[in-house]
Amino acid sequence: MSAVVNAAVSSVVARCLLDPGYLDRLTQSPDDELAELPVDAETRVAIAGLDFERVRLFAGFISKVQHNDLWDNFPGTRALLKYCGAELATFADYRAQHLELGRAAKPSRAAKTLAFLDFLESRLRSPDAPEYPGLLDVLTHERLHWEVTESVLERRLPIQGRPAPGPVRMDTADRRAVVAWDAVRVAVLSYDPLEVKARLRNGGQALSDLSPKAVCLCYWGRHSLGRVSVLTVDPPTAAVLAAVDDGRPVHEVLDASQTLLPEADRSDLARILDAAAQQGLVRLIDVPTPVG
């Protein structure tokens, strides 16, 4: 291959790496794209002989390296992507969005992390997504742990109100507000992410017979301790905690809990909310009514 042809091929590869849309067009309609290039027949043949899938995966590798700072908080997600053989293909498909994010502005580490997590979650929830048992569950687990940790570090000011302890009232609409203390998130998962990560640490050999194992996890971040605890809870408790939207009145929390878990008895849900308040997961307050 002459120096001129080699330079032309290198130029096309470079454009593919910087413009995923061009790479897609070149892959899908090579004759049309090659016809527009101001090159001779020998160069067109050389370009047509490129392995465009290898170029695409190399672009994915570049994006993967550019996200190396992401993995401190998501080691299980990365290990499972790699185990499933989906790491480079995932970043290759993300390449266009990654480049667009960089062109708009220099994103913060948090913004870059959120963009990729949103992309991966959407990809895994797609109806035509490949089967990667446990990957969405590990991603959800590590994401919630990271988000609650960030919330604890930010030390956001809680909703202010006068403490209003006491049992949840069932005879009338209990209008006391329920607020999390300090940060509480809940996940209902098809696979136990802790089990999946334990198997990964063993090299992944034990993942071949991984079976679904529904589990509900609560992520409780406490400012005073500066840490996040992961608690295994039952479905009714998960429904109650998931319904806690800071400032939502008690009776609305119970309504939302029953929507999430219709088979649950309302009195049982009330007892769970009482227990959560006693344990310090949530607090009940009277929020002053705005004047005017």
N, C-alpha and C positions, 0 to 999 in steps of 0.2 A: 504494500500500500504506500503510495507516494505521500510526501509531506503535505501536499495540497489536499489530497483526499482525507488524510488523517486529521488535518485541521478542520475540515468541513464536518467530519463525523463527530469530532470532539465538540464542535460548536452546537450540533444538534443535541448531543447528550446533555450538554450544559443547559440548553434551553428546556429540555425535558425535566431536568432537576428543579428548575426555577418556575416552570409553568406546567403543573400537572394536567391542566386542560389540553395543552398542546400534545402532551404525551398520550392522553386518551384519544385524541383525534388521529394521531399518528398510528396508534395501535388499531383503531377501528376502521380507518379509511386511509391506509398507507399510500395508495396510488394517488389519491387526490392531494394529500399533503406534500408528497414528494414532487408532484408535478409543478407545484408552486415555488420550489426551491431553485434559485439561480445557480445550478450546478450542472456539470456534464453527466453523461450517462454512467460513466465509471463510478462517480461519486454517489449517484442515486442507487446503484446496485449495492455499494458498500453500506449505505445508510439502511437500505431495505433489509440487509442481512443482520442488522442489530437484533439482539434478543431484548425486545421491549419489556418483557416481564422482569428480566433481570435488572433493567434500568429502573423500573418501578420499585422493585424491592430495595435497590440501592438508595433510591430517594427516601424510602421508608426507614432505612438504616440511618440516614443522615438526621431525619426527624427524631428517631429514637435517641440518638446520641445527644441531640439538642434538648432532650427532656430527661437527662440523667439526674437532674436535681429533684425530679418528681418522686423518685422511688424510695426516698427515705421514709416516707409515710405510707407507701403502698407496696411493700415488699412482696406480699402474697399475691397481689394482682399481677405484678410483673412476672413472678415465678410461674404462675399458672398460665399466663399468656405464652410464656416461653415453652412451658411443658406441652401446651396444646398446639405448638407450632404456628401460633397466630400473631406473634409479636411484630414481625416485619410487615406482614400484610395489613395489620391494623394501622400501623404508622404510615404505610404507603397510602391508605385510603384517607387518612387524616391530614396528609401533606398539604392539600389545597387550603383547608381551613387554618392550619398552622401558619402558612405563609401569609394568608389574609390577615390574621390576627397581628402578625408582626408588622405588616405594612401600615395598619391603622395607627399603631402607636407601640412603643415598647411596653409590653404587658408586664405587670408585676408577677412575681412568682405565684401568688394566689390566683390571679386571673388566668395565668397559663395553665395552672393545675385544674381549675374549674372547667376551663374550655375543653381540655382533654377528657376529663371525667364525664362531662355531659355527652361528649361524642361517643365515648366507649359505652356508656350506659344505654344511649339510644341505639347503638349498633347491636348490643346484646339483647335488647328488648324487641328488636325488629322481628316480625313474623317469619321472615326467611333467613334469619341468622343461623349460622352453624351451631350445632350442639356442643357447648363447652360446659359440661356439668360442674357446677359450683363456682364458676367464674363470676357471674353476676352477684352471687351471694357474698363472695370474698370482696369484690369491689364495693358493694353496699356497706359491708361491715367496716372496711378500712376508711371509706369516705365519711361515714357517720362519726367514727372515732376521731378522724382528723377535724371535721367541722366542729364537734363539741370541744375538742382541745383548743381550737382557734377561739371559740367563744369564751372559754375559761381564761385564756391569755389576754383577751381584749377587756375582760372584766366589765361587761356591759352593765349599765345601771338597771336594776330591776324595776318593775312597775311599782310605783309608790302607793301605799294604802295602809289603813289601820288594820293590824292583825285581828282576825275574826275567827279564832279557833272554835271548835265544837263540832259535834256530829253533823253529817250531811242530813238535811231535812227532806223528808219524802212527802209530807202532808201538804206542803205549799211549795211554790217555786222558790228555790234557794238562790238568791241573787248575789251571794258573795262571789267574788272573782277568784278563779283558780289560776295561780301562776307557778311556773316551774321554779325550782330552787336547786341549783342555779341554772344549769342547762340540761335538758332531758330530751332525748330523741329515742325513737323506737323503730325496730325493723322486724318484719315478719318474713322469714327466709325459708326457702325450700331445702337448702342444704346447710348444715352446721358449718359456718366458716372456720371456726376454731378447729374442728376435726379436719377440714380440708387442708388448712395450713400446717397442721401437725403431720399429715401424710406427705405434704410437700417437703417438709424438713427431712423426711426419710428418703429423699430422692425421687419421690413421686411414684415409686413402684406400687404402692398400695392404692393408688387412685383408680386403677383399672376396674376395681369392683366397688367403686363409690356408689352408694345408693342415696336417694333423697331422704332427708331427715329434717322434717319441719321443726323450726325453732323460732322463738320470739326473744329478741335481745333488747335490753334497755341500756342506753349509753348515758351515764349520769356524770356530768362534770361539776366539780365543786370548787369554787373560787378559793375557799378557805384552805383547802388541801392542795390546790394546784394540780389536780390529777383527774383522770377519767376512769370510772369504774364501769365494767360491762357486766350486767346482771341478766341471768336467764329468768324470764317471767312466763306466766301462762297466758293463753289468748285473751281472757277477760281483762287481765291487768294491762296487757299490751294495748287493748282497745281503749281503756280509760286513759292511759298515759298519752296515747296517740291523739286523743281528743282534746288534750290540754293545749289550748291556743291562748297564750298569755292575755289575760283579761276576760276570757270567756266565763260567764256565770256558771255556777255549779249545775243548775238544771240543764243548761245547754251542753255542758260536758257529758252529762248522762245521756242526753238525747243523741249526741254525736257518737257516743260509745255504743248505743244500741243500733245505730245505723251501721257501724262497722261490724258489730257482732249481734245480729238480730235475735239469735237464740239465747242470749244472755238475759238473766233476770235482772230487772232494774235495781232491786234491793241488794243483789250481790254486787252490782257495779258501784252502788253507793258505799258499801262496806269496803270495797277495794280503794275507792277514793279516800275514805277515812284513813285507811291503813297507810296510803301513800303520804298523806299529810302528817301522820304520826311519825313516819320514818324519815321525814324531811325531804322527800322527793318533790313535793309541791307544798304550797302554803295557801291558806284561805284568807282573803283580805276584803275589807270594805273599801271600795273605790269611791271617792267623793264625786257626787253628781255635779257636772259643770253648771255654773250659774248662767242664765240667759240663753 
